[in-house]
Amino acid sequence: MRPLEVYELPHCACCGQLVTWVVTTEVRKGRKLQFCSDNCARVYDSYLVPTYGEDHVLSLDRTVFAPD
């Protein structure tokens, strides 16, 4: 098995930062999103969703979704 490239590693659904240690996983629109902190989860709910709509989660990169 080959090591993952940086663009394949998990990223935060809010800020896009590479998540290397602690991951906060929360469900939005039936999808499990990864956040680098509880603060990013709050910013996602208070800024990104009101600004871009509930379907914003559908436009996110696959690296922000938690594996099932």
Backbone bond lengths (Angstrom), bond angles and torsions (degrees), N, CA, C in turn:
res aa  C-N    CA-C-N  psi(-1)  N-CA   C-N-CA  omega(-1)  CA-C   N-CA-C  phi
1 M - - - 1.450 - - 1.531 109.30 -
2 R 1.292 116.82 132.66 1.458 120.60 -178.02 1.526 110.82 -85.57
3 P 1.333 118.13 153.01 1.470 120.02 175.91 1.529 110.56 -69.79
4 L 1.324 116.43 151.15 1.465 120.98 -179.42 1.525 110.77 -75.10
5 E 1.319 115.94 144.58 1.458 121.49 173.00 1.519 109.02 -77.62
6 V 1.317 117.40 164.49 1.465 121.62 -177.92 1.522 111.13 -59.32
7 Y 1.325 117.89 -39.20 1.459 120.33 -178.84 1.526 112.58 -73.80
8 E 1.327 118.62 -6.98 1.455 122.73 177.14 1.536 112.55 -101.09
9 L 1.323 117.22 -12.82 1.463 121.96 -179.71 1.524 110.27 -75.08
10 P 1.334 117.80 159.89 1.469 119.99 -178.46 1.527 112.55 -66.58
11 H 1.331 115.21 140.41 1.462 122.92 178.20 1.526 109.54 -126.03
12 C 1.322 115.89 157.72 1.462 122.09 177.88 1.530 109.42 -71.84
13 A 1.330 116.58 136.84 1.466 121.44 -179.17 1.525 112.44 -71.91
14 C 1.322 117.30 -16.97 1.466 120.49 -178.37 1.532 111.64 -97.86
15 C 1.329 116.55 -59.79 1.467 120.06 -173.37 1.526 113.65 -96.69
16 G 1.324 117.76 -14.20 1.457 121.11 178.86 1.515 114.39 82.19
17 Q 1.328 116.86 2.71 1.459 121.19 -179.34 1.527 110.45 -66.48
18 L 1.321 116.40 144.58 1.449 122.08 176.38 1.524 108.93 -64.78
19 V 1.323 116.93 126.09 1.457 121.86 -178.20 1.521 107.17 -96.77
20 T 1.332 115.60 112.12 1.455 118.96 -175.82 1.521 113.80 -114.73
21 W 1.306 118.18 -14.55 1.454 118.99 -174.78 1.520 111.46 -127.18
22 V 1.326 117.60 -90.46 1.457 122.03 -176.98 1.523 109.09 -90.25
23 V 1.315 115.90 129.85 1.462 121.33 -179.93 1.519 108.51 -120.63
24 T 1.324 116.18 130.06 1.452 121.90 172.49 1.521 106.79 -99.19
25 T 1.311 116.79 119.94 1.461 121.17 -178.86 1.522 109.44 -107.95
26 E 1.331 116.22 126.93 1.460 121.99 179.15 1.524 109.28 -136.95
27 V 1.319 115.75 152.12 1.466 121.35 -177.67 1.526 109.90 -95.77
28 R 1.322 115.76 128.45 1.464 123.07 175.22 1.528 107.58 -134.37
29 K 1.335 117.09 127.58 1.472 122.56 179.51 1.531 111.31 52.90
30 G 1.334 116.81 36.95 1.447 121.10 177.52 1.517 115.39 78.10
31 R 1.335 118.07 5.55 1.466 122.24 -180.00 1.524 108.93 -116.54
32 K 1.327 117.63 141.67 1.462 122.30 178.40 1.525 109.11 -87.16
33 L 1.339 115.80 111.95 1.460 121.77 179.74 1.515 110.36 -99.40
34 Q 1.339 116.23 147.87 1.453 122.44 176.59 1.519 109.23 -103.05
35 F 1.331 116.60 135.36 1.454 122.95 176.80 1.520 108.95 -126.06
36 C 1.328 117.47 147.15 1.461 120.72 -179.29 1.525 111.70 -77.45
37 S 1.339 117.47 -17.77 1.461 121.13 178.92 1.530 109.51 -160.31
38 D 1.318 115.11 167.45 1.464 119.76 175.49 1.526 110.56 -66.06
39 N 1.326 116.78 -30.44 1.457 120.70 178.53 1.532 110.99 -63.24
40 C 1.322 116.98 -41.98 1.470 119.75 178.31 1.525 110.99 -64.64
41 A 1.323 117.79 -35.56 1.465 120.47 177.12 1.529 110.17 -64.55
42 R 1.332 117.23 -39.08 1.472 120.73 177.74 1.528 111.25 -67.89
43 V 1.326 117.26 -40.86 1.468 120.83 178.24 1.523 110.28 -64.72
44 Y 1.318 116.64 -39.17 1.464 120.61 177.25 1.523 110.38 -58.24
45 D 1.350 116.17 -46.43 1.468 120.88 -178.50 1.527 113.01 -72.73
46 S 1.333 117.16 -35.94 1.463 119.63 -174.30 1.526 113.85 -91.01
47 Y 1.336 118.61 -19.94 1.462 119.98 -178.44 1.537 113.09 -120.76
48 L 1.329 117.07 -55.47 1.465 118.97 -173.84 1.529 113.24 -66.27
49 V 1.321 117.44 -44.30 1.467 119.58 -179.15 1.529 111.29 -66.30
50 P 1.353 120.33 -47.30 1.464 118.29 177.51 1.538 113.40 -64.31
51 T 1.328 117.33 -32.91 1.463 120.91 -178.08 1.521 112.45 -76.32
52 Y 1.336 116.80 -45.67 1.462 121.02 -173.11 1.523 114.39 -107.16
53 G 1.316 117.66 -5.36 1.456 121.30 176.67 1.520 113.41 93.16
54 E 1.313 114.61 165.54 1.465 122.03 -178.71 1.524 112.50 -61.51
55 D 1.312 118.25 -30.91 1.462 121.80 -177.11 1.526 113.27 -82.09
56 H 1.321 116.92 5.55 1.468 121.11 176.78 1.526 110.80 -56.78
57 V 1.314 116.84 -33.23 1.468 121.42 -178.99 1.530 111.43 -60.71
58 L 1.302 118.15 -26.94 1.459 121.86 -179.22 1.531 112.78 -74.02
59 S 1.324 117.14 -17.50 1.463 120.73 -178.42 1.527 113.17 -97.96
60 L 1.327 117.61 2.46 1.458 121.04 -177.18 1.527 111.43 -78.58
61 D 1.316 115.42 154.86 1.454 122.44 178.11 1.526 110.79 -69.31
62 R 1.314 117.44 152.60 1.457 121.36 -176.40 1.526 113.51 -64.43
63 T 1.329 118.22 -17.94 1.462 120.66 -177.93 1.514 113.65 -75.17
64 V 1.329 118.77 -9.91 1.469 120.78 179.76 1.524 112.46 -92.26
65 F 1.326 117.00 -7.37 1.469 120.70 -179.14 1.520 110.53 -91.60
66 A 1.316 116.22 136.14 1.459 121.72 178.70 1.519 109.42 -73.28
67 P 1.319 117.19 141.87 1.467 118.86 177.59 1.525 110.43 -67.62
68 D 1.297 116.37 146.61 1.469 121.00 -179.89 1.504 111.80 -80.00
